[in-house]
Amino acid sequence: MDISSAIFDRSASDLDSCPDESLPEFAFIGRSNVGKSSLLNTLAGKAGLARVSPTPGFTKLINIFTVNKNWRLVDLPGYGFASGARKDSAKFNKAVANYLKHRTNLCSVFALIDATLPPQEIDIEFVGWLTSNAVPYVIVFTKMDRVSAAAAQANIAAFTERIAAWFEKLPPMFTCSAATGQGRANLLGVIDELLKAIDAEAAQAPSAADPTENLPVLSVKAKARENRKRRPDLNRPW
């Protein structure tokens, strides 16, 4: 995948503040200090697109970037950040949960895990939350340049063992380094595959009037559930 443009769209404090749902979105999230913003800059090929801060938990808003004018990267606040008031932490966690559960154009979440560490309970819990809420995701182990290959593989194996019982087939897993660019092509390949699946589905869709047009109006949650069923299934591990 070639990226010809990547521009900042907006920072949103909640789901209602996000842009319209006309473009596919790919969200990145992880524990504070996992290297999320650096990875987004590497993927976009544009240093400084997502602001990198030495302070854990700097990202507190949902930051949205439009790529190639036809899809979006979404930088979600890290969970478990150390700085900021507790009430702010709870507030943004709620915003993230609403985004993940109800954003109908969300194609996949990239759950970032620090490869330099053994399994962290907060990461295990978050992946479990994604699974129980039927949010499509892939797992990405970051900072591969900061750890030996043997140590990284041991940490990845230990993490995999912790979640294996939840699945008949494990979710897709990737490794990356924002510093060296390792894994960039693979992650962009995931996005490209999903975009092609969306285009193929759109090409096959009937052009007739919407058959659901005259059905009773669904609640917001019911609409979200129905729309989630229409998300591409390529990376859904259940």
N, C-alpha and C positions, 0 to 999 in steps of 0.2 A: 504494500500500500504506500502510495506517495502522498505526502501532506504538503499541500501548496499554501495553505493559510490556516492560522490558528489565532483567534482573537477572543479577548475577554468579552463576555456578554453582560453578566451581572452577578452580584452577590445577593442571595436570597436568605431571608431569616426564617422562612417557613415555606410550605408547599404552595400556598396561594401566591407567593411572591416570585415563583419560578416562571420562566417564559412558557409560551404555549407549547402544547405537546406534539407539534407538527414534525419535529426532528427526532430521530433515535438518539438515546442517551446511554452512555457507558460511565458508570460511577466507580470511583476509587475511594476506598476507605481502609483504615487500619488503626492499630494502636498508635498513640502519640509517639513521634520520633521514629516511625517506621521507614521514613524516606519517601512519603507519598508525593509531596510537591516536587521533589527532585525527579522522581520517576515520570510525573506528568510532563515536566519540561523536556525530559529526554524523549518521551514518546512523540511529543509535538515537534521536536527538533527546534525548539525556541526557548533559549535560556531566559529566565525571568518571566515566563508566561504565568506560572503559578508561583507565588511568593514563598521563598524558602526562609525559614526563621530558625535560629538556634534554640528558641524557646519552645518546649513541648506544648502542643495544643494551641499553636498560634491560630490555625484555621478554625474559626468559630461560626462561619457562615457557609451556606451552600454556594460554592463558587462555580460558575458555569462558563464554559468556553465553547465557541462554535468552530468546528474544524471543517475545512474544505466546503464551507457554506451548506453542508448537508447532514452533519451529525454533530453531537456534542460530547465533550469530556466534562465530567462533573467531579469536582474536588469536594468531598464531604468532610465535615469536621471529624477529627480523630476521636475515638472513644477512649475514655480513661485519661484525658489530659490532666496534667497536674496543676496548671495555673488557671486563675479565674475563679469566681465565686461558685459555690456549690449550686446555687439557684440557676446560674447561667449554664452550668454543665447539664443540669436536668432539662432546661429549656431546649438546648440544642440537641440533646439526645432525642427528645420528643420530635423535633423537626426532622431529624434524620430518619427516625422510625416511620414517620408519616410519609416521607419521600420514598423510602424503600418499599413500603407496603402499598402505596396508592398512586405512585407515578406511573401512568399507563404506558408511556413511551420508554420506560427503562428496559433496556435489552439485556444487560448483564451487569453484575457487580464484580469488581476485581477486589477480592479480600486480600489485603496485604499482610504478610506475616514476616517478622524479622528472622532471617535464616541463621543469625549469629547466636540466637537464644534457644534453649530447650522450650518445649511447649509452655505457653503462658495461659493461665486459666481464663483470663479475659478474652483471649483469642479463641479458645475452645468454646466459650460461652457464646461469642458473637457468631461463629460459624454455625453453632447449634441453633441460634435464633434465626439466621438466614434460612436454614433448612426447614425449621418448623413453620416458617411463614411463607414457604414456597417462593422465595426470591431467587431467581436464577443467578448463579455466581460461578466464578472460577477462583482458585487459590493461587496467589503469587508470593513466592518466597523472595524477599528483597535482601540487599546488601551482600550479595554473594562474593563481592570483591574483598570483604572485610573478614572473611572466615576461610579456614582451610576446607578443601573439598570434602575431606573425611568428616570434619566436624559438622559441616552443613548437611551432609547426607544423614548423619546420625540424628540431627535435630529434625530434619524433614521426616525421617522414618518414625521417630518418636511421636511427632504430631499426627502423622497418618494413622498410627496405631490407636491413638486416642479417639479418632473420629470414625474409624473403619466400620464399627458395628452399626452405624446409622444408615449405611448404604448397601445396596446390592452391588453397585458400581460406584467407585469413588469419583468425586468431582474432578474435573480437569485441574492439573497442577503445573505451574511453571516456575522457573527461577529467573532472577534478573539482577542487574546492577545498574543503577542510574549513572554511576561513575564511569563504567566501561562501555555501557550500551548493551551488555549481554542481555538477551531475552527480548530486546525491543521488537525485532522482526516477528517473533512468536506472538507477542501480545497484540501487535497491530494485525497479525494474521487472524486472531480470534475476532477482532472487531470487523475486519473485512469479510470474514465468513458469515457473520451475523447480518451485516448490511446486504450481502448478496442474497441471503435467505429472505430478508424483508422484501427486496426487489422482486424476487421470484414469486413470493406470495402475493404481492400487489399485482403482478402481471397476470396471475391466475384468477384474481378476484373478479366476480361478475360485475358488469357495469350497470346492472339494473338497480332500481331503487332499493334502499335499505329495507329488508324484510322486517326489521325490528322497529321500524319507524312508528308504528301504531301501537306498540306494546306499552303496558303501564310503565311509568317512569320508575327507574330503580333508585334505591338510595345510593349515596356516594360510595359506601363500602361495597354494596352489591355490584355497582358498576366497576369498581376496582377489581373485584374478584373475577368478573367476566372478562375484563380487559387483560388481566394477568394470564388468563387461559390462552390468549392470542399472542403472547410474547413468543419469540422463537425458542424452540426447545433444544437447540443444539448443545447448550451448556447446562441444561438442567439435569442434575445428577439423580433425580428420583423418578 
